[in-house]
Amino acid sequence: MIGTLDMTVDFRAAMSRLATGVSVITTRSGSTPIGMTASAVSALSLDPLQLLVCIGNHLYTRTAIAEHGRFAVNILGEDSEPLARNFAVSKPDKFAGVEIFDDHSVPVLKDAIAAVVCDVAEALPGGDHTIFVGDVRYCAHSGDGRPLLYFAGGFGSLRP
């Protein structure tokens, strides 16, 4: 087991060197908005328009997405570290004080620099995660937003 643990530590350290954008994944459980911070998000296809998100199997967001069948990827801007931290912790109401649009049956964050709303096309096993493939139903972006990045355990931004 020591070799496996060492490999896990090394893998996590190596992957932390891959700078990623920071998003908040949102959905609903009944009428309750649900959300979490994520960096495992990727465009998948242009025909059809699809993206993917990877959600830990132990997270309630995973169950909520599977049951609701729709989710939004809210891409955060460089000034949104407080939002990222808010949605990264477990607490009763992550949406308290957060402005949202609710036009697509899932909450979309008003402060996101881009948002993509998807219907679940597939839910695939991915070890201790579920890979949700989403068919894009709506997307929008602001033209001047710069992304919030995650690298080596911390938040950052692109140089101007």
KOLMI-326652 format. One record per atom (N, C-alpha, C): residue number from 1; residue in one letter; atom name; z, y, x. Coordinates in nm, 3 decimals, always signed. Layout:
residues N
{pt NUM,"A","CA",{Z,Y,X}}
...
This chain:
residues 160
{pt 1,"M","N",{+0.000,-0.121,+0.081}}
{pt 1,"M","CA",{+0.000,+0.000,+0.000}}
{pt 1,"M","C",{+0.000,+0.127,+0.085}}
{pt 2,"I","N",{+0.053,+0.121,+0.204}}
{pt 2,"I","CA",{+0.059,+0.242,+0.286}}
{pt 2,"I","C",{-0.082,+0.295,+0.312}}
{pt 3,"G","N",{-0.177,+0.207,+0.343}}
{pt 3,"G","CA",{-0.315,+0.249,+0.364}}
{pt 3,"G","C",{-0.371,+0.318,+0.242}}
{pt 4,"T","N",{-0.342,+0.266,+0.122}}
{pt 4,"T","CA",{-0.391,+0.326,-0.001}}
{pt 4,"T","C",{-0.330,+0.463,-0.023}}
{pt 5,"L","N",{-0.200,+0.475,-0.003}}
{pt 5,"L","CA",{-0.134,+0.604,-0.019}}
{pt 5,"L","C",{-0.190,+0.706,+0.080}}
{pt 6,"D","N",{-0.204,+0.664,+0.207}}
{pt 6,"D","CA",{-0.261,+0.755,+0.307}}
{pt 6,"D","C",{-0.401,+0.798,+0.268}}
{pt 7,"M","N",{-0.481,+0.705,+0.216}}
{pt 7,"M","CA",{-0.618,+0.738,+0.175}}
{pt 7,"M","C",{-0.616,+0.836,+0.058}}
{pt 8,"T","N",{-0.522,+0.818,-0.037}}
{pt 8,"T","CA",{-0.511,+0.909,-0.150}}
{pt 8,"T","C",{-0.476,+1.049,-0.102}}
{pt 9,"V","N",{-0.382,+1.059,-0.011}}
{pt 9,"V","CA",{-0.342,+1.190,+0.044}}
{pt 9,"V","C",{-0.460,+1.253,+0.117}}
{pt 10,"D","N",{-0.527,+1.173,+0.199}}
{pt 10,"D","CA",{-0.643,+1.225,+0.273}}
{pt 10,"D","C",{-0.756,+1.269,+0.178}}
{pt 11,"F","N",{-0.779,+1.189,+0.074}}
{pt 11,"F","CA",{-0.884,+1.222,-0.022}}
{pt 11,"F","C",{-0.852,+1.353,-0.093}}
{pt 12,"R","N",{-0.728,+1.367,-0.139}}
{pt 12,"R","CA",{-0.689,+1.492,-0.206}}
{pt 12,"R","C",{-0.706,+1.612,-0.114}}
{pt 13,"A","N",{-0.665,+1.596,+0.012}}
{pt 13,"A","CA",{-0.676,+1.706,+0.109}}
{pt 13,"A","C",{-0.823,+1.738,+0.136}}
{pt 14,"A","N",{-0.906,+1.636,+0.150}}
{pt 14,"A","CA",{-1.048,+1.659,+0.175}}
{pt 14,"A","C",{-1.113,+1.729,+0.055}}
{pt 15,"M","N",{-1.086,+1.683,-0.066}}
{pt 15,"M","CA",{-1.147,+1.741,-0.185}}
{pt 15,"M","C",{-1.096,+1.882,-0.213}}
{pt 16,"S","N",{-0.976,+1.915,-0.165}}
{pt 16,"S","CA",{-0.925,+2.050,-0.186}}
{pt 16,"S","C",{-1.006,+2.153,-0.107}}
{pt 17,"R","N",{-1.085,+2.105,-0.012}}
{pt 17,"R","CA",{-1.171,+2.194,+0.066}}
{pt 17,"R","C",{-1.303,+2.224,-0.004}}
{pt 18,"L","N",{-1.325,+2.164,-0.121}}
{pt 18,"L","CA",{-1.443,+2.193,-0.201}}
{pt 18,"L","C",{-1.408,+2.306,-0.297}}
{pt 19,"A","N",{-1.456,+2.425,-0.269}}
{pt 19,"A","CA",{-1.428,+2.539,-0.357}}
{pt 19,"A","C",{-1.493,+2.515,-0.493}}
{pt 20,"T","N",{-1.417,+2.539,-0.599}}
{pt 20,"T","CA",{-1.470,+2.520,-0.734}}
{pt 20,"T","C",{-1.438,+2.641,-0.820}}
{pt 21,"G","N",{-1.517,+2.658,-0.924}}
{pt 21,"G","CA",{-1.486,+2.758,-1.024}}
{pt 21,"G","C",{-1.369,+2.710,-1.108}}
{pt 22,"V","N",{-1.302,+2.803,-1.172}}
{pt 22,"V","CA",{-1.187,+2.771,-1.256}}
{pt 22,"V","C",{-1.223,+2.799,-1.401}}
{pt 23,"S","N",{-1.196,+2.701,-1.486}}
{pt 23,"S","CA",{-1.225,+2.712,-1.629}}
{pt 23,"S","C",{-1.102,+2.674,-1.710}}
{pt 24,"V","N",{-1.100,+2.720,-1.833}}
{pt 24,"V","CA",{-1.002,+2.672,-1.930}}
{pt 24,"V","C",{-1.080,+2.594,-2.034}}
{pt 25,"I","N",{-1.041,+2.469,-2.053}}
{pt 25,"I","CA",{-1.104,+2.383,-2.153}}
{pt 25,"I","C",{-1.022,+2.398,-2.280}}
{pt 26,"T","N",{-1.089,+2.430,-2.391}}
{pt 26,"T","CA",{-1.018,+2.449,-2.517}}
{pt 26,"T","C",{-1.076,+2.359,-2.625}}
{pt 27,"T","N",{-0.990,+2.324,-2.720}}
{pt 27,"T","CA",{-1.029,+2.244,-2.835}}
{pt 27,"T","C",{-0.926,+2.268,-2.944}}
{pt 28,"R","N",{-0.921,+2.182,-3.041}}
{pt 28,"R","CA",{-0.822,+2.190,-3.149}}
{pt 28,"R","C",{-0.764,+2.052,-3.175}}
{pt 29,"S","N",{-0.641,+2.054,-3.221}}
{pt 29,"S","CA",{-0.578,+1.936,-3.278}}
{pt 29,"S","C",{-0.537,+1.978,-3.417}}
{pt 30,"G","N",{-0.617,+1.940,-3.517}}
{pt 30,"G","CA",{-0.598,+1.994,-3.651}}
{pt 30,"G","C",{-0.627,+2.142,-3.646}}
{pt 31,"S","N",{-0.529,+2.225,-3.686}}
{pt 31,"S","CA",{-0.548,+2.369,-3.681}}
{pt 31,"S","C",{-0.486,+2.431,-3.555}}
{pt 32,"T","N",{-0.427,+2.349,-3.469}}
{pt 32,"T","CA",{-0.359,+2.398,-3.349}}
{pt 32,"T","C",{-0.455,+2.410,-3.232}}
{pt 33,"P","N",{-0.463,+2.528,-3.169}}
{pt 33,"P","CA",{-0.547,+2.540,-3.050}}
{pt 33,"P","C",{-0.483,+2.469,-2.931}}
{pt 34,"I","N",{-0.566,+2.404,-2.853}}
{pt 34,"I","CA",{-0.521,+2.328,-2.736}}
{pt 34,"I","C",{-0.602,+2.376,-2.616}}
{pt 35,"G","N",{-0.539,+2.387,-2.499}}
{pt 35,"G","CA",{-0.613,+2.430,-2.381}}
{pt 35,"G","C",{-0.549,+2.387,-2.252}}
{pt 36,"M","N",{-0.631,+2.377,-2.148}}
{pt 36,"M","CA",{-0.583,+2.341,-2.014}}
{pt 36,"M","C",{-0.676,+2.400,-1.909}}
{pt 37,"T","N",{-0.622,+2.428,-1.792}}
{pt 37,"T","CA",{-0.701,+2.475,-1.679}}
{pt 37,"T","C",{-0.767,+2.356,-1.612}}
{pt 38,"A","N",{-0.893,+2.373,-1.573}}
{pt 38,"A","CA",{-0.967,+2.264,-1.509}}
{pt 38,"A","C",{-1.063,+2.318,-1.404}}
{pt 39,"S","N",{-1.090,+2.234,-1.306}}
{pt 39,"S","CA",{-1.194,+2.267,-1.208}}
{pt 39,"S","C",{-1.301,+2.158,-1.204}}
{pt 40,"A","N",{-1.278,+2.046,-1.272}}
{pt 40,"A","CA",{-1.375,+1.936,-1.273}}
{pt 40,"A","C",{-1.473,+1.955,-1.389}}
{pt 41,"V","N",{-1.564,+2.052,-1.370}}
{pt 41,"V","CA",{-1.664,+2.090,-1.470}}
{pt 41,"V","C",{-1.797,+2.099,-1.397}}
{pt 42,"S","N",{-1.904,+2.052,-1.461}}
{pt 42,"S","CA",{-2.035,+2.061,-1.397}}
{pt 42,"S","C",{-2.146,+2.065,-1.500}}
{pt 43,"A","N",{-2.251,+2.142,-1.470}}
{pt 43,"A","CA",{-2.374,+2.132,-1.549}}
{pt 43,"A","C",{-2.429,+1.992,-1.525}}
{pt 44,"L","N",{-2.489,+1.934,-1.628}}
{pt 44,"L","CA",{-2.541,+1.799,-1.616}}
{pt 44,"L","C",{-2.692,+1.793,-1.638}}
{pt 45,"S","N",{-2.741,+1.859,-1.744}}
{pt 45,"S","CA",{-2.881,+1.842,-1.781}}
{pt 45,"S","C",{-2.934,+1.968,-1.849}}
{pt 46,"L","N",{-3.062,+1.996,-1.825}}
{pt 46,"L","CA",{-3.129,+2.105,-1.896}}
{pt 46,"L","C",{-3.208,+2.054,-2.016}}
{pt 47,"D","N",{-3.236,+1.923,-2.020}}
{pt 47,"D","CA",{-3.311,+1.866,-2.132}}
{pt 47,"D","C",{-3.260,+1.726,-2.161}}
{pt 48,"P","N",{-3.164,+1.712,-2.251}}
{pt 48,"P","CA",{-3.104,+1.816,-2.334}}
{pt 48,"P","C",{-3.001,+1.897,-2.256}}
{pt 49,"L","N",{-2.963,+2.013,-2.311}}
{pt 49,"L","CA",{-2.859,+2.095,-2.247}}
{pt 49,"L","C",{-2.727,+2.021,-2.255}}
{pt 50,"Q","N",{-2.671,+1.985,-2.138}}
{pt 50,"Q","CA",{-2.544,+1.912,-2.134}}
{pt 50,"Q","C",{-2.463,+1.957,-2.013}}
{pt 51,"L","N",{-2.332,+1.944,-2.028}}
{pt 51,"L","CA",{-2.241,+1.960,-1.916}}
{pt 51,"L","C",{-2.139,+1.849,-1.923}}
{pt 52,"L","N",{-2.056,+1.841,-1.820}}
{pt 52,"L","CA",{-1.949,+1.741,-1.823}}
{pt 52,"L","C",{-1.818,+1.803,-1.779}}
{pt 53,"V","N",{-1.711,+1.749,-1.833}}
{pt 53,"V","CA",{-1.576,+1.784,-1.793}}
{pt 53,"V","C",{-1.499,+1.655,-1.771}}
{pt 54,"C","N",{-1.410,+1.656,-1.675}}
{pt 54,"C","CA",{-1.327,+1.539,-1.645}}
{pt 54,"C","C",{-1.183,+1.575,-1.676}}
{pt 55,"I","N",{-1.123,+1.497,-1.767}}
{pt 55,"I","CA",{-0.987,+1.527,-1.814}}
{pt 55,"I","C",{-0.898,+1.405,-1.788}}
{pt 56,"G","N",{-0.780,+1.428,-1.731}}
{pt 56,"G","CA",{-0.686,+1.320,-1.704}}
{pt 56,"G","C",{-0.649,+1.246,-1.831}}
{pt 57,"N","N",{-0.647,+1.115,-1.822}}
{pt 57,"N","CA",{-0.618,+1.032,-1.939}}
{pt 57,"N","C",{-0.478,+1.054,-1.995}}
{pt 58,"H","N",{-0.386,+1.101,-1.914}}
{pt 58,"H","CA",{-0.248,+1.122,-1.959}}
{pt 58,"H","C",{-0.229,+1.255,-2.031}}
{pt 59,"L","N",{-0.332,+1.339,-2.034}}
{pt 59,"L","CA",{-0.319,+1.472,-2.093}}
{pt 59,"L","C",{-0.349,+1.473,-2.242}}
{pt 60,"Y","N",{-0.274,+1.553,-2.315}}
{pt 60,"Y","CA",{-0.295,+1.564,-2.460}}
{pt 60,"Y","C",{-0.432,+1.625,-2.491}}
{pt 61,"T","N",{-0.480,+1.712,-2.403}}
{pt 61,"T","CA",{-0.612,+1.772,-2.423}}
{pt 61,"T","C",{-0.719,+1.665,-2.433}}
{pt 62,"R","N",{-0.706,+1.558,-2.356}}
{pt 62,"R","CA",{-0.802,+1.448,-2.359}}
{pt 62,"R","C",{-0.807,+1.386,-2.499}}
{pt 63,"T","N",{-0.690,+1.359,-2.556}}
{pt 63,"T","CA",{-0.681,+1.302,-2.690}}
{pt 63,"T","C",{-0.738,+1.398,-2.794}}
{pt 64,"A","N",{-0.704,+1.526,-2.780}}
{pt 64,"A","CA",{-0.751,+1.626,-2.877}}
{pt 64,"A","C",{-0.903,+1.639,-2.874}}
{pt 65,"I","N",{-0.963,+1.640,-2.756}}
{pt 65,"I","CA",{-1.109,+1.649,-2.746}}
{pt 65,"I","C",{-1.173,+1.526,-2.811}}
{pt 66,"A","N",{-1.119,+1.408,-2.781}}
{pt 66,"A","CA",{-1.175,+1.285,-2.838}}
{pt 66,"A","C",{-1.167,+1.285,-2.990}}
{pt 67,"E","N",{-1.057,+1.337,-3.045}}
{pt 67,"E","CA",{-1.039,+1.337,-3.190}}
{pt 67,"E","C",{-1.120,+1.448,-3.258}}
{pt 68,"H","N",{-1.122,+1.568,-3.198}}
{pt 68,"H","CA",{-1.191,+1.682,-3.260}}
{pt 68,"H","C",{-1.343,+1.673,-3.243}}
{pt 69,"G","N",{-1.387,+1.618,-3.129}}
{pt 69,"G","CA",{-1.529,+1.602,-3.106}}
{pt 69,"G","C",{-1.601,+1.726,-3.057}}
{pt 70,"R","N",{-1.528,+1.831,-3.027}}
{pt 70,"R","CA",{-1.587,+1.956,-2.978}}
{pt 70,"R","C",{-1.490,+2.020,-2.880}}
{pt 71,"F","N",{-1.545,+2.087,-2.780}}
{pt 71,"F","CA",{-1.462,+2.158,-2.682}}
{pt 71,"F","C",{-1.541,+2.277,-2.630}}
{pt 72,"A","N",{-1.469,+2.370,-2.568}}
{pt 72,"A","CA",{-1.531,+2.484,-2.503}}
{pt 72,"A","C",{-1.488,+2.488,-2.357}}
{pt 73,"V","N",{-1.581,+2.527,-2.272}}
{pt 73,"V","CA",{-1.553,+2.554,-2.132}}
{pt 73,"V","C",{-1.555,+2.706,-2.117}}
{pt 74,"N","N",{-1.440,+2.763,-2.085}}
{pt 74,"N","CA",{-1.424,+2.907,-2.067}}
{pt 74,"N","C",{-1.415,+2.935,-1.918}}
{pt 75,"I","N",{-1.520,+2.992,-1.860}}
{pt 75,"I","CA",{-1.525,+3.016,-1.716}}
{pt 75,"I","C",{-1.452,+3.147,-1.687}}
{pt 76,"L","N",{-1.355,+3.138,-1.597}}
{pt 76,"L","CA",{-1.268,+3.253,-1.571}}
{pt 76,"L","C",{-1.322,+3.343,-1.461}}
{pt 77,"G","N",{-1.297,+3.472,-1.478}}
{pt 77,"G","CA",{-1.334,+3.571,-1.378}}
{pt 77,"G","C",{-1.225,+3.590,-1.275}}
{pt 78,"E","N",{-1.259,+3.661,-1.169}}
{pt 78,"E","CA",{-1.170,+3.676,-1.054}}
{pt 78,"E","C",{-1.037,+3.743,-1.088}}
{pt 79,"D","N",{-1.027,+3.816,-1.198}}
{pt 79,"D","CA",{-0.902,+3.880,-1.237}}
{pt 79,"D","C",{-0.819,+3.794,-1.332}}
{pt 80,"S","N",{-0.859,+3.670,-1.351}}
{pt 80,"S","CA",{-0.797,+3.585,-1.453}}
{pt 80,"S","C",{-0.699,+3.480,-1.401}}
{pt 81,"E","N",{-0.646,+3.501,-1.281}}
{pt 81,"E","CA",{-0.549,+3.405,-1.230}}
{pt 81,"E","C",{-0.430,+3.386,-1.326}}
{pt 82,"P","N",{-0.377,+3.494,-1.388}}
{pt 82,"P","CA",{-0.268,+3.472,-1.484}}
{pt 82,"P","C",{-0.308,+3.378,-1.599}}
{pt 83,"L","N",{-0.431,+3.391,-1.649}}
{pt 83,"L","CA",{-0.478,+3.299,-1.754}}
{pt 83,"L","C",{-0.485,+3.156,-1.702}}
{pt 84,"A","N",{-0.538,+3.138,-1.581}}
{pt 84,"A","CA",{-0.547,+3.005,-1.521}}
{pt 84,"A","C",{-0.409,+2.943,-1.509}}
{pt 85,"R","N",{-0.313,+3.020,-1.461}}
{pt 85,"R","CA",{-0.176,+2.968,-1.446}}
{pt 85,"R","C",{-0.111,+2.939,-1.582}}
{pt 86,"N","N",{-0.138,+3.024,-1.680}}
{pt 86,"N","CA",{-0.084,+3.005,-1.815}}
{pt 86,"N","C",{-0.127,+2.872,-1.873}}
{pt 87,"F","N",{-0.256,+2.838,-1.859}}
{pt 87,"F","CA",{-0.307,+2.716,-1.918}}
{pt 87,"F","C",{-0.286,+2.593,-1.828}}
{pt 88,"A","N",{-0.234,+2.614,-1.707}}
{pt 88,"A","CA",{-0.209,+2.502,-1.615}}
{pt 88,"A","C",{-0.073,+2.439,-1.635}}
{pt 89,"V","N",{+0.015,+2.503,-1.711}}
{pt 89,"V","CA",{+0.149,+2.449,-1.731}}
{pt 89,"V","C",{+0.166,+2.396,-1.873}}
{pt 90,"S","N",{+0.261,+2.308,-1.887}}
{pt 90,"S","CA",{+0.292,+2.255,-2.019}}
{pt 90,"S","C",{+0.395,+2.346,-2.085}}
{pt 91,"K","N",{+0.358,+2.401,-2.201}}
{pt 91,"K","CA",{+0.451,+2.486,-2.276}}
{pt 91,"K","C",{+0.406,+2.486,-2.422}}
{pt 92,"P","N",{+0.495,+2.524,-2.513}}
{pt 92,"P","CA",{+0.466,+2.512,-2.656}}
{pt 92,"P","C",{+0.343,+2.589,-2.704}}
{pt 93,"D","N",{+0.326,+2.715,-2.665}}
{pt 93,"D","CA",{+0.213,+2.792,-2.717}}
{pt 93,"D","C",{+0.142,+2.865,-2.604}}
{pt 94,"K","N",{+0.046,+2.799,-2.544}}
{pt 94,"K","CA",{-0.031,+2.859,-2.435}}
{pt 94,"K","C",{-0.117,+2.975,-2.483}}
{pt 95,"F","N",{-0.143,+2.983,-2.613}}
{pt 95,"F","CA",{-0.231,+3.085,-2.667}}
{pt 95,"F","C",{-0.158,+3.213,-2.709}}
{pt 96,"A","N",{-0.026,+3.216,-2.695}}
{pt 96,"A","CA",{+0.050,+3.336,-2.731}}
{pt 96,"A","C",{+0.002,+3.453,-2.646}}
{pt 97,"G","N",{-0.044,+3.560,-2.712}}
{pt 97,"G","CA",{-0.090,+3.679,-2.643}}
{pt 97,"G","C",{-0.230,+3.669,-2.583}}
{pt 98,"V","N",{-0.298,+3.556,-2.605}}
{pt 98,"V","CA",{-0.433,+3.537,-2.551}}
{pt 98,"V","C",{-0.534,+3.566,-2.661}}
{pt 99,"E","N",{-0.626,+3.657,-2.633}}
{pt 99,"E","CA",{-0.727,+3.692,-2.734}}
{pt 99,"E","C",{-0.839,+3.588,-2.734}}
{pt 100,"I","N",{-0.875,+3.544,-2.855}}
{pt 100,"I","CA",{-0.979,+3.441,-2.869}}
{pt 100,"I","C",{-1.080,+3.480,-2.976}}
{pt 101,"F","N",{-1.197,+3.419,-2.967}}
{pt 101,"F","CA",{-1.294,+3.414,-3.076}}
{pt 101,"F","C",{-1.278,+3.276,-3.137}}
{pt 102,"D","N",{-1.295,+3.265,-3.265}}
{pt 102,"D","CA",{-1.280,+3.134,-3.329}}
{pt 102,"D","C",{-1.399,+3.105,-3.419}}
{pt 103,"D","N",{-1.518,+3.140,-3.371}}
{pt 103,"D","CA",{-1.640,+3.127,-3.451}}
{pt 103,"D","C",{-1.705,+2.989,-3.444}}
{pt 104,"H","N",{-1.658,+2.903,-3.355}}
{pt 104,"H","CA",{-1.727,+2.776,-3.328}}
{pt 104,"H","C",{-1.638,+2.654,-3.346}}
{pt 105,"S","N",{-1.534,+2.667,-3.425}}
{pt 105,"S","CA",{-1.434,+2.563,-3.454}}
{pt 105,"S","C",{-1.352,+2.520,-3.333}}
{pt 106,"V","N",{-1.364,+2.593,-3.223}}
{pt 106,"V","CA",{-1.275,+2.580,-3.109}}
{pt 106,"V","C",{-1.247,+2.721,-3.056}}
{pt 107,"P","N",{-1.130,+2.743,-2.998}}
{pt 107,"P","CA",{-1.102,+2.876,-2.944}}
{pt 107,"P","C",{-1.187,+2.904,-2.820}}
{pt 108,"V","N",{-1.243,+3.025,-2.816}}
{pt 108,"V","CA",{-1.317,+3.073,-2.700}}
{pt 108,"V","C",{-1.243,+3.197,-2.650}}
{pt 109,"L","N",{-1.208,+3.198,-2.522}}
{pt 109,"L","CA",{-1.129,+3.307,-2.466}}
{pt 109,"L","C",{-1.213,+3.434,-2.451}}
{pt 110,"K","N",{-1.163,+3.544,-2.507}}
{pt 110,"K","CA",{-1.235,+3.672,-2.499}}
{pt 110,"K","C",{-1.248,+3.721,-2.356}}
{pt 111,"D","N",{-1.153,+3.686,-2.269}}
{pt 111,"D","CA",{-1.155,+3.733,-2.130}}
{pt 111,"D","C",{-1.237,+3.644,-2.037}}
{pt 112,"A","N",{-1.297,+3.538,-2.087}}
{pt 112,"A","CA",{-1.381,+3.453,-2.002}}
{pt 112,"A","C",{-1.509,+3.528,-1.965}}
{pt 113,"I","N",{-1.561,+3.503,-1.844}}
{pt 113,"I","CA",{-1.686,+3.567,-1.804}}
{pt 113,"I","C",{-1.807,+3.488,-1.857}}
{pt 114,"A","N",{-1.782,+3.365,-1.900}}
{pt 114,"A","CA",{-1.885,+3.283,-1.964}}
{pt 114,"A","C",{-1.814,+3.176,-2.046}}
{pt 115,"A","N",{-1.881,+3.131,-2.150}}
{pt 115,"A","CA",{-1.825,+3.024,-2.233}}
{pt 115,"A","C",{-1.938,+2.935,-2.282}}
{pt 116,"V","N",{-1.909,+2.806,-2.287}}
{pt 116,"V","CA",{-2.004,+2.707,-2.337}}
{pt 116,"V","C",{-1.930,+2.618,-2.435}}
{pt 117,"V","N",{-1.980,+2.609,-2.558}}
{pt 117,"V","CA",{-1.920,+2.524,-2.661}}
{pt 117,"V","C",{-2.006,+2.399,-2.672}}
{pt 118,"C","N",{-1.941,+2.283,-2.671}}
{pt 118,"C","CA",{-2.012,+2.155,-2.672}}
{pt 118,"C","C",{-1.956,+2.060,-2.777}}
{pt 119,"D","N",{-2.044,+1.978,-2.831}}
{pt 119,"D","CA",{-2.004,+1.860,-2.908}}
{pt 119,"D","C",{-2.000,+1.743,-2.811}}
{pt 120,"V","N",{-1.903,+1.656,-2.827}}
{pt 120,"V","CA",{-1.893,+1.540,-2.739}}
{pt 120,"V","C",{-2.010,+1.446,-2.766}}
{pt 121,"A","N",{-2.089,+1.421,-2.662}}
{pt 121,"A","CA",{-2.200,+1.326,-2.671}}
{pt 121,"A","C",{-2.155,+1.187,-2.627}}
{pt 122,"E","N",{-2.071,+1.185,-2.523}}
{pt 122,"E","CA",{-2.019,+1.058,-2.471}}
{pt 122,"E","C",{-1.883,+1.082,-2.408}}
{pt 123,"A","N",{-1.801,+0.979,-2.410}}
{pt 123,"A","CA",{-1.675,+0.978,-2.337}}
{pt 123,"A","C",{-1.679,+0.853,-2.249}}
{pt 124,"L","N",{-1.685,+0.876,-2.119}}
{pt 124,"L","CA",{-1.702,+0.767,-2.023}}
{pt 124,"L","C",{-1.576,+0.748,-1.940}}
{pt 125,"P","N",{-1.543,+0.623,-1.906}}
{pt 125,"P","CA",{-1.427,+0.600,-1.820}}
{pt 125,"P","C",{-1.456,+0.649,-1.678}}
{pt 126,"G","N",{-1.355,+0.708,-1.618}}
{pt 126,"G","CA",{-1.366,+0.755,-1.480}}
{pt 126,"G","C",{-1.234,+0.737,-1.409}}
{pt 127,"G","N",{-1.192,+0.612,-1.390}}
{pt 127,"G","CA",{-1.062,+0.587,-1.327}}
{pt 127,"G","C",{-0.950,+0.639,-1.415}}
{pt 128,"D","N",{-0.868,+0.730,-1.360}}
{pt 128,"D","CA",{-0.756,+0.784,-1.438}}
{pt 128,"D","C",{-0.796,+0.907,-1.519}}
{pt 129,"H","N",{-0.927,+0.932,-1.530}}
{pt 129,"H","CA",{-0.982,+1.042,-1.608}}
{pt 129,"H","C",{-1.083,+0.991,-1.710}}
{pt 130,"T","N",{-1.113,+1.075,-1.808}}
{pt 130,"T","CA",{-1.224,+1.052,-1.898}}
{pt 130,"T","C",{-1.328,+1.158,-1.870}}
{pt 131,"I","N",{-1.453,+1.116,-1.858}}
{pt 131,"I","CA",{-1.564,+1.208,-1.836}}
{pt 131,"I","C",{-1.626,+1.235,-1.972}}
{pt 132,"F","N",{-1.612,+1.357,-2.020}}
{pt 132,"F","CA",{-1.673,+1.396,-2.147}}
{pt 132,"F","C",{-1.807,+1.462,-2.118}}
{pt 133,"V","N",{-1.913,+1.404,-2.172}}
{pt 133,"V","CA",{-2.045,+1.465,-2.166}}
{pt 133,"V","C",{-2.059,+1.546,-2.295}}
{pt 134,"G","N",{-2.092,+1.673,-2.280}}
{pt 134,"G","CA",{-2.102,+1.761,-2.395}}
{pt 134,"G","C",{-2.243,+1.810,-2.419}}
{pt 135,"D","N",{-2.288,+1.801,-2.545}}
{pt 135,"D","CA",{-2.414,+1.862,-2.587}}
{pt 135,"D","C",{-2.385,+2.009,-2.617}}
{pt 136,"V","N",{-2.454,+2.099,-2.549}}
{pt 136,"V","CA",{-2.430,+2.243,-2.564}}
{pt 136,"V","C",{-2.474,+2.290,-2.701}}
{pt 137,"R","N",{-2.384,+2.359,-2.773}}
{pt 137,"R","CA",{-2.413,+2.414,-2.905}}
{pt 137,"R","C",{-2.415,+2.567,-2.905}}
{pt 138,"Y","N",{-2.349,+2.628,-2.804}}
{pt 138,"Y","CA",{-2.342,+2.773,-2.795}}
{pt 138,"Y","C",{-2.306,+2.807,-2.651}}
{pt 139,"C","N",{-2.363,+2.914,-2.599}}
{pt 139,"C","CA",{-2.320,+2.965,-2.469}}
{pt 139,"C","C",{-2.343,+3.115,-2.461}}
{pt 140,"A","N",{-2.260,+3.181,-2.384}}
{pt 140,"A","CA",{-2.269,+3.325,-2.364}}
{pt 140,"A","C",{-2.205,+3.359,-2.230}}
{pt 141,"H","N",{-2.245,+3.474,-2.174}}
{pt 141,"H","CA",{-2.186,+3.518,-2.048}}
{pt 141,"H","C",{-2.191,+3.671,-2.039}}
{pt 142,"S","N",{-2.104,+3.724,-1.954}}
{pt 142,"S","CA",{-2.109,+3.867,-1.924}}
{pt 142,"S","C",{-2.188,+3.881,-1.794}}
{pt 143,"G","N",{-2.269,+3.981,-1.786}}
{pt 143,"G","CA",{-2.358,+3.995,-1.672}}
{pt 143,"G","C",{-2.291,+4.037,-1.543}}
{pt 144,"D","N",{-2.172,+4.094,-1.549}}
{pt 144,"D","CA",{-2.112,+4.150,-1.429}}
{pt 144,"D","C",{-1.987,+4.078,-1.381}}
{pt 145,"G","N",{-1.950,+3.968,-1.443}}
{pt 145,"G","CA",{-1.828,+3.899,-1.403}}
{pt 145,"G","C",{-1.844,+3.818,-1.277}}
{pt 146,"R","N",{-1.742,+3.821,-1.193}}
{pt 146,"R","CA",{-1.738,+3.738,-1.071}}
{pt 146,"R","C",{-1.636,+3.628,-1.094}}
{pt 147,"P","N",{-1.660,+3.507,-1.042}}
{pt 147,"P","CA",{-1.576,+3.392,-1.075}}
{pt 147,"P","C",{-1.441,+3.388,-1.003}}
{pt 148,"L","N",{-1.345,+3.328,-1.070}}
{pt 148,"L","CA",{-1.220,+3.289,-1.006}}
{pt 148,"L","C",{-1.246,+3.155,-0.939}}
{pt 149,"L","N",{-1.205,+3.142,-0.814}}
{pt 149,"L","CA",{-1.227,+3.019,-0.739}}
{pt 149,"L","C",{-1.095,+2.950,-0.710}}
{pt 150,"Y","N",{-1.104,+2.818,-0.689}}
{pt 150,"Y","CA",{-0.989,+2.738,-0.648}}
{pt 150,"Y","C",{-1.026,+2.669,-0.518}}
{pt 151,"F","N",{-0.942,+2.686,-0.414}}
{pt 151,"F","CA",{-0.969,+2.628,-0.283}}
{pt 151,"F","C",{-0.838,+2.599,-0.212}}
{pt 152,"A","N",{-0.823,+2.478,-0.161}}
{pt 152,"A","CA",{-0.707,+2.438,-0.080}}
{pt 152,"A","C",{-0.575,+2.472,-0.147}}
{pt 153,"G","N",{-0.569,+2.451,-0.280}}
{pt 153,"G","CA",{-0.444,+2.470,-0.354}}
{pt 153,"G","C",{-0.416,+2.612,-0.396}}
{pt 154,"G","N",{-0.510,+2.704,-0.377}}
{pt 154,"G","CA",{-0.487,+2.842,-0.415}}
{pt 154,"G","C",{-0.608,+2.904,-0.483}}
{pt 155,"F","N",{-0.585,+3.018,-0.547}}
{pt 155,"F","CA",{-0.690,+3.091,-0.616}}
{pt 155,"F","C",{-0.748,+3.196,-0.524}}
{pt 156,"G","N",{-0.875,+3.228,-0.544}}
{pt 156,"G","CA",{-0.941,+3.330,-0.465}}
{pt 156,"G","C",{-1.064,+3.382,-0.537}}
{pt 157,"S","N",{-1.141,+3.464,-0.466}}
{pt 157,"S","CA",{-1.264,+3.519,-0.525}}
{pt 157,"S","C",{-1.369,+3.531,-0.416}}
{pt 158,"L","N",{-1.491,+3.554,-0.459}}
{pt 158,"L","CA",{-1.601,+3.576,-0.366}}
{pt 158,"L","C",{-1.587,+3.712,-0.302}}
{pt 159,"R","N",{-1.633,+3.727,-0.181}}
{pt 159,"R","CA",{-1.635,+3.859,-0.120}}
{pt 159,"R","C",{-1.740,+3.943,-0.190}}
{pt 160,"P","N",{-1.714,+4.074,-0.203}}
{pt 160,"P","CA",{-1.816,+4.161,-0.266}}
{pt 160,"P","C",{-1.940,+4.170,-0.180}}
